[in-house]
């Protein structure tokens, strides 16, 4: 009888422990599906790249990046928790993986989070500029048509950081900061392929301001050591990016929310430094300066409209200018499903690189990837977004 009581007691204790662990742990499946159709005026013809044609195409991720993911949290006692995220990007039009075919190309990290001390995570992650500055820009809602040409300053988070250690502070008196470091892992030289970035934000009432700095080093002869992705979405920066020794980005943005109206402005300085060798594509640093502004208006709780403008100029290896205007609208069918329409116009002038040759700068609205054969382009998008 005593043996039976002991066995029952142990079973009850085990059951209570399992129940407690279950109550303090959680795993969530989530995702976003964004798909639509685009009509673009002035796209380089498939048969003759020197001539333009109109294009109708299926589109993916024009408002939000397509993804599915799993995130989890386990309470370790007090204010300390273990956390993880595994997030995969995909293209609903074809069902293929995004981010170069990576299984969890958007995010893959594990770490510890403490309400008083902050969060430390390890893995493939977003950089601090994306986390703290992007929410104060038009890209926070509208995506494609307001992004700098080819997303050359990572405005739309085309690049993520692999093999990274990241710290996020708690919010202290309306102030928060983040820092990240990506380890190249090359024996004898820890700076090869490394990435480092830091950003901070301050919010009070409806006002918020943020600033940050990003530095990625690249080794074209050993790309496996590069911790930051290469940004190559258009001719504006593609030739510089693929031959770059380093990428430096300094960004600042501010926004104010007036309830129905939200306005904001930002600035970025982006520098692509070349690998100078015999036959190199360029020998001078190409520096891009971008200014942008936007305004959003909530016509009703379900209907949101916006307008954005950006101007980007470059100098150094070549000199180019890009003016871009965006008009956007989104209608919420529910808290999880919405319809959207986007229109963007870009005018390009000056010169850029194609391979090693200087060529006239051509237009490519945002980071949609539809390159014009001339200096102008109009791109329109209509689609549906569903969150789960």
C-alpha positions in Angstrom: 0.0 0.0 0.0 2.8 2.4 0.9 4.5 1.6 -2.4 1.3 2.4 -4.3 0.9 5.7 -2.5 4.6 6.6 -3.3 4.1 5.9 -7.0 0.9 7.9 -7.1 2.6 10.8 -5.3 5.6 10.8 -7.7 3.1 10.7 -10.7 1.2 13.7 -9.3 4.4 15.7 -8.8 5.5 14.9 -12.4 2.1 15.8 -13.7 2.2 19.1 -11.8 5.8 19.9 -13.1 4.7 19.2 -16.7 1.6 21.3 -16.3 3.7 24.2 -14.8 6.3 23.9 -17.7 3.5 24.0 -20.2 1.9 27.0 -18.6 5.2 28.9 -18.6 6.1 28.0 -22.2 4.6 28.9 -25.5 5.2 28.2 -29.2 3.4 30.2 -31.9 3.0 29.6 -35.6 2.5 32.8 -37.6 2.9 34.3 -41.1 2.0 36.8 -43.8 1.0 36.1 -47.4 1.2 39.0 -49.8 0.4 38.5 -53.5 -0.9 40.6 -56.4 -0.5 41.9 -59.9 1.6 44.7 -61.3 1.5 46.9 -64.4 4.8 48.7 -65.2 5.3 51.3 -67.9 8.9 51.3 -69.2 10.6 48.0 -68.5 13.6 46.9 -70.5 12.3 44.6 -73.2 13.2 40.9 -72.9 14.3 40.7 -76.5 16.1 44.1 -76.6 17.4 45.5 -73.3 18.0 48.9 -75.0 14.3 49.3 -75.6 11.3 49.6 -73.2 8.1 47.7 -73.1 5.0 47.6 -70.8 4.8 44.6 -68.5 2.0 42.8 -66.6 3.3 40.4 -63.9 2.4 38.4 -60.8 4.0 40.0 -57.8 5.1 38.8 -54.3 5.8 40.9 -51.2 5.0 44.4 -52.5 3.5 45.6 -49.2 5.0 43.1 -46.7 7.5 40.3 -47.0 6.0 36.8 -47.4 6.9 34.6 -44.5 5.9 31.8 -42.1 7.6 31.3 -38.8 7.7 29.7 -35.4 8.5 31.6 -32.3 8.7 30.4 -28.8 9.2 31.6 -25.2 10.0 29.7 -22.0 9.9 31.3 -18.6 13.1 30.5 -16.6 12.0 32.2 -13.4 11.8 35.8 -12.4 12.0 38.2 -15.4 14.2 35.8 -17.4 13.0 33.9 -20.5 14.5 31.8 -23.2 13.3 32.8 -26.7 13.7 31.6 -30.3 12.5 32.5 -33.8 12.7 30.5 -37.0 11.3 32.4 -40.0 11.2 31.4 -43.6 10.6 33.7 -46.6 8.8 32.4 -49.7 7.2 33.4 -53.0 3.5 32.5 -53.2 3.5 32.8 -57.0 5.8 29.9 -57.4 6.0 28.4 -54.0 9.8 28.7 -53.9 12.0 29.9 -51.0 13.1 33.5 -50.7 16.4 35.0 -49.4 18.5 33.0 -51.8 16.9 29.7 -51.1 17.6 29.6 -47.4 15.3 27.4 -45.3 15.0 30.1 -42.6 16.4 33.1 -44.5 14.5 35.8 -42.9 15.4 35.1 -39.2 16.8 32.2 -37.2 18.0 32.9 -33.7 17.9 31.8 -30.0 18.6 33.8 -26.9 17.7 35.1 -23.5 15.4 38.0 -22.6 15.1 39.8 -19.3 12.7 42.6 -18.6 15.3 44.6 -16.6 18.5 43.7 -18.4 17.4 43.4 -22.1 17.6 40.7 -24.7 20.6 38.8 -26.1 20.1 36.7 -29.2 22.4 34.6 -31.5 21.8 33.7 -35.1 20.6 35.3 -38.4 18.9 38.5 -37.6 17.7 42.0 -38.6 20.1 44.8 -38.0 19.4 47.6 -35.4 18.7 50.2 -38.2 15.8 48.1 -39.5 14.4 47.5 -36.0 14.5 51.1 -34.7 14.6 53.4 -37.8 12.4 51.6 -40.3 9.2 52.0 -38.1 9.6 55.7 -38.5 9.5 55.6 -42.3 7.0 55.1 -45.1 8.4 51.5 -45.5 6.8 50.6 -42.2 3.4 50.5 -44.0 3.9 50.8 -47.7 7.0 48.9 -48.9 8.1 48.9 -52.5 7.2 52.3 -54.1 8.9 54.5 -51.5 12.1 52.6 -51.1 15.4 54.1 -52.3 16.5 52.9 -55.8 17.2 49.2 -55.5 17.0 49.5 -51.7 20.7 50.7 -51.8 20.7 51.8 -48.2 18.8 48.7 -46.9 15.7 50.9 -46.4 13.5 47.8 -47.0 15.8 45.3 -45.2 17.1 43.5 -48.3 20.2 42.5 -46.2 20.2 40.6 -43.0 23.2 39.6 -40.7 24.2 36.0 -40.3 26.3 34.5 -37.5 25.3 37.5 -35.4 25.2 38.4 -31.7 22.6 41.1 -31.0 21.7 43.0 -27.9 18.4 45.0 -27.4 18.0 47.1 -24.4 14.8 47.6 -22.4 13.1 50.9 -22.8 14.6 53.4 -20.3 12.7 56.7 -20.0 11.5 56.5 -23.6 15.0 55.6 -24.8 16.1 52.3 -26.4 19.2 51.1 -28.3 20.4 48.0 -30.1 23.8 46.7 -31.2 24.8 43.7 -33.4 28.0 42.0 -34.4 28.4 39.4 -37.1 31.4 37.1 -36.9 33.2 36.3 -40.2 34.9 33.3 -38.6 38.2 33.5 -40.6 41.2 32.1 -38.9 43.9 34.8 -38.4 41.7 37.8 -39.2 38.5 38.3 -37.2 37.6 41.5 -39.3 37.1 39.6 -42.6 33.5 39.4 -43.4 32.4 41.0 -40.2 29.3 43.2 -39.7 28.7 45.7 -36.9 25.8 48.1 -36.4 24.2 50.2 -33.6 21.0 52.3 -33.4 19.0 54.2 -30.9 15.5 55.6 -30.7 13.7 58.1 -28.4 9.9 58.3 -28.2 7.7 60.7 -26.3 3.9 61.1 -27.0 3.3 61.0 -30.7 6.9 61.9 -31.6 9.8 59.5 -32.3 13.3 59.9 -33.6 16.0 57.3 -34.4 19.5 57.1 -35.7 22.0 54.4 -36.5 25.2 53.3 -38.2 25.8 50.1 -40.2 29.2 48.7 -41.4 29.6 45.5 -43.4 32.9 44.2 -44.7 33.0 41.9 -47.8 35.6 39.5 -49.1 34.8 38.7 -52.8 37.4 35.9 -52.8 35.7 34.2 -49.8 32.0 35.0 -49.8 31.3 32.3 -47.3 32.8 34.6 -44.6 30.6 37.5 -45.4 28.0 37.9 -42.7 25.9 40.6 -44.4 23.8 39.9 -47.5 24.7 41.8 -50.7 22.1 44.3 -51.9 21.8 44.0 -55.7 18.2 44.9 -56.7 18.8 47.4 -59.5 21.4 49.1 -61.6 21.5 52.1 -59.2 23.9 50.2 -56.9 24.2 46.7 -58.2 27.6 47.1 -59.9 29.0 48.8 -56.8 27.6 46.2 -54.4 29.0 43.1 -56.1 32.5 44.6 -56.1 32.4 46.3 -52.7 35.0 45.9 -50.0 32.6 47.4 -47.5 29.2 49.0 -47.2 28.6 51.8 -44.7 25.2 53.2 -43.9 24.3 56.1 -41.6 20.6 56.8 -41.2 18.3 59.1 -39.2 14.5 59.4 -39.2 11.8 61.1 -37.3 8.0 60.8 -37.3 5.0 62.3 -35.6 1.6 60.7 -35.2 -1.3 63.2 -35.0 -3.9 60.4 -34.6 -5.4 60.4 -38.1 -2.3 61.9 -39.7 1.2 60.6 -39.5 4.2 62.5 -41.0 7.9 61.7 -41.2 11.2 62.4 -42.8 14.5 60.7 -43.1 18.1 60.9 -44.4 20.7 58.3 -45.2 24.4 58.4 -46.3 25.5 55.1 -48.0 29.0 54.4 -49.1 30.2 51.5 -51.2 34.0 51.1 -51.0 35.7 49.1 -53.8 38.2 46.3 -53.7 41.0 48.0 -55.6 42.8 45.5 -57.8 43.8 45.2 -61.4 40.7 45.3 -63.6 38.5 46.4 -60.7 35.0 47.7 -61.6 35.6 51.0 -59.8 38.4 52.6 -57.8 36.6 55.5 -56.0 34.0 55.1 -53.2 30.5 55.7 -54.5 28.5 57.7 -52.0 24.7 58.0 -52.0 22.8 60.6 -50.1 19.0 60.1 -49.8 16.3 62.3 -48.3 12.7 61.2 -47.9 9.4 62.4 -46.5 5.9 60.9 -46.2 2.4 61.6 -44.9 -0.3 59.0 -44.1 -4.0 59.7 -43.5 -6.7 57.5 -41.9 -9.9 58.3 -43.8 -11.7 55.7 -41.7 -10.5 53.0 -39.3 -10.5 50.7 -42.4 -9.1 53.0 -45.1 -5.6 54.4 -45.1 -3.9 56.5 -47.7 -0.3 57.8 -48.1 2.1 59.8 -50.2 5.9 59.6 -50.2 8.8 61.3 -51.9 12.5 60.6 -52.0 15.5 62.1 -53.7 18.8 60.2 -54.0 22.0 61.5 -55.5 25.4 59.8 -55.9 29.0 60.9 -56.5 32.5 59.4 -56.5 32.9 56.7 -59.1 29.9 58.1 -61.0 27.2 60.7 -60.5 23.5 60.0 -60.7 20.2 61.5 -59.5 16.9 59.7 -58.7 13.6 61.4 -57.9 10.7 59.2 -56.8 7.1 59.8 -55.8 4.7 57.2 -54.4 1.0 57.0 -53.8 -0.5 54.3 -51.7 -3.8 53.0 -50.3 -4.9 50.1 -48.1 -8.4 48.9 -47.1 -8.7 46.6 -44.1 -11.3 43.9 -44.7 -10.5 42.6 -41.2 -7.8 42.8 -38.6 -6.0 40.1 -40.6 -6.8 40.7 -44.3 -6.4 43.8 -46.4 -6.4 45.0 -50.0 -3.8 47.5 -51.3 -2.9 49.6 -54.3 0.5 51.3 -54.9 1.7 53.7 -57.7 5.3 54.8 -58.0 7.1 57.1 -60.5 10.8 57.5 -60.7 13.0 59.8 -62.8 16.8 59.0 -63.1 19.6 61.1 -64.6 23.4 61.1 -64.7 25.5 58.0 -64.9 26.1 54.7 -63.1 28.0 51.5 -63.7 27.0 48.4 -65.7 29.8 45.9 -65.0 32.9 48.0 -65.4 31.4 50.5 -67.9 29.9 53.9 -67.2 26.3 54.0 -68.6 23.4 56.4 -68.3 21.4 56.0 -65.1 18.1 54.2 -65.6 15.0 54.1 -63.5 13.8 51.2 -61.4 11.0 52.1 -58.9 11.9 51.1 -55.4 13.2 47.6 -55.1 10.6 45.9 -57.3 13.4 44.8 -59.6 11.8 46.0 -62.9 14.7 47.9 -64.6 13.8 50.5 -67.3 16.0 51.0 -70.4 15.6 54.8 -69.9 15.5 57.4 -67.2 11.8 57.1 -66.3 9.4 54.4 -65.0 5.9 54.1 -63.6 5.0 51.0 -61.6 1.6 50.1 -60.2 0.7 47.3 -57.9 -2.6 45.8 -56.5 -2.8 42.9 -54.1 -4.1 41.3 -51.0 -2.4 40.6 -47.7 -3.4 38.0 -45.2 -1.9 37.5 -41.7 -2.1 34.3 -39.7 
